Amino acid sequence: MAVPKKKTSKSKRDSRKATWKRKAALQAQRALSLGKSILTGRARGFVYPTKDEDTDEE
């Protein structure tokens, strides 16, 4: 017969949720930073095709 699991405490639940939100905020910040560096032309660790390179290949 199935036995119900023990209830998770509010502090444990809130801690888990806060960690998840902190990770999401950090990833959003990194994505915004990368986008800004690409727009300014300072991106060095990110390789992407430009329109000039695309027309040369065709």
N, C-alpha and C positions, 0 to 999 in steps of 0.2 A: 504494500500500500504506500502511496506517495506521502511524503512528509514535507510540510512547508519549511522553507528556509528561514533562517533568523533574520530579523529586521535590521537593516543597516541604520546606524545612528545618523542623526542630522548633520553632525560635524563631519563625519566621514563622507557623506553624500555631498555636502557643500564644498569640501576640500577637493573632491574629485572634479566637481563642476568648475571650480575656480582654476584648477590646473588646465582643464580643457580650454577654457576661455583665454587663459594666458598664452597658451600655445597658438591659438587662432589669431590673437592680436599680434603676436610676434611674427607669424607668417605673413599677415597682412602688411605689417610694417616693412618687412623685407621685400615683398612684392612691389610696394609703392616705391621704395628706394631704388630697386632695380629698374623700374619703369622710368623714374626720373633720370637715372644715370644714362639710360639708353637714349632718352630724348635730348640730353645735353651732349651726348657723344663721348662720355667718359667711361662707358662700360668696357671693361677689359676681360672679365671672366665670363662673358656671355657672347656666344657667337650666333649671329643671325644673318640671313641673306638680306641685302639691300636691293632697292629697285634697279640700281645701276648694274649690279652683278646678274640679276635675273635677265635683263635685256641682252647682255653679252652672250649668255648661254644659248639663247634661242636663235 
